[in-house]
Amino acid sequence: MTNPTALRILTVAVAPAALAFAGAGSVAVARPSAVPVPTAAEEAQALDLATREIAVRSVRGEGNRTNEVAALIKDRLIAGGWAPADVVVTRRGETATLVATWAGSDPKLKPLVLSGHMDVVEAKRGDWKRDPFGPVVEDGVLYGRGATDMKFDGAVLVSAVIDLRAHGYKPRRSIVIAFSGDEETVMATSAALAEELKGADLVINADGGGGTFADGTDKPLYWLWDGNEKAYADYQLEVTNPGGHSSEPRPDNAIVQLAQALVKVGTYQFPPEQNELTKAWFERAAPFEADPAKAAAMRAFAANPNDAAPLAIVRADPDLVGKTGTTCVATMLSGGHAENALPQRARANINCRIFPGHSREQIMAQLKTVIGSDVVKVSDVTDGSITPPVTPLRADYVVAAEKAIHAAWGKNVAVIPNQASGGSDSMFYRALGVPAYNASPVFTRRDERFSHGLNERVRLVNIKPALTFYFNLIPDLTK
Ligand SMILES: [Zn+2]
């Protein structure tokens, strides 16, 4: 997953009421008798599983131990009452997937999929302050590769499902835990799982979304969930030329022609666009923007995306521009073969992030129109990306997620729907028509986001609210 979008806040004071709710757990739950309160033993179990998983080096390449992570989870589920046959660990090349089924009482209902991944990004011991695969807890913080992406999240999710079963919950709709084994790299298992589970009703992915604490505190401010993502595309621009001696210039020069095309692409802006998710994001994120002019522009953009003045303000901010439409930027450049020769070839890569609802072909056609020259050859060189369709917003999910996060973290936490800029396993489900929402209940401080980076960590204050979140959400989606 990528880091949750950082809103540039926010010395914004948290209302005292919000502070009172922080950590109040299930006090705010509407049906206190129906929703269990996580016990200390359950919290300890979740942390224990997370710690054991982090200790296993599930990194792509030689010595990949993802199948051992799967075995840890399988053992827990079997101890929690799953029949061994209902927990399928499949070796897929050097990695593995896990699919665990808890059958619901109504076989006619399509299953709820709880999604995650077991692999992590490579981490070198020498670069880290602590051993990335030797998890440690210090001052209420768990350190190790996967602490945020996403072994802690996965362990809490699995533990919550086990706890629900122990508390006697009986789902009407089947619950399928589906963990991939190469999400951080080639995503072959991600695609395979989505294909296997394309008959699902809904996918909740713990790898993405997430909450933000007020700076330097454990006070929850706002929570994002991702309902969609932009598609990734690479296009190559290429100009070829017979070349020649540089003392005898021709009127056409491959480097100059490519440069002219790049200037056109660089100054072109795709039309502003909006969908339910981005409209809601701009409306609800605006209160957390510290700059009043920008906050006003965010609200105005939400009201009318075609209004030029607010659009210009929003598009000037690299954090916001991606939410206003398709973007394409030059990312690589090469050309020429000798200091004293006319270039025979010049090439550039244009990387695009396509707003949902457009195909790669459409965007390539638009680039050709913008460039307006037959000399520049444009080709789609995207490596293995897919273009998910627009995912509908499901009211049952929206209501259940908001209720669950408020039960977990307090009613004053702002809930902000988001369109992610990076991909996750969810895109494979969406591409097959299954709604998938990234909804990690874990909160982080903005200066402690080290997903994929050094010294990854998570605050243990998350365990109880995260379990509470699932104790609410999962029954609401399966009862
Ligand atoms: Zn991830």
Residues whose N, C-alpha, C, O or C-beta is under 5 A from the ligand:
A	BS01	ZN	M1 D149 M150 D207
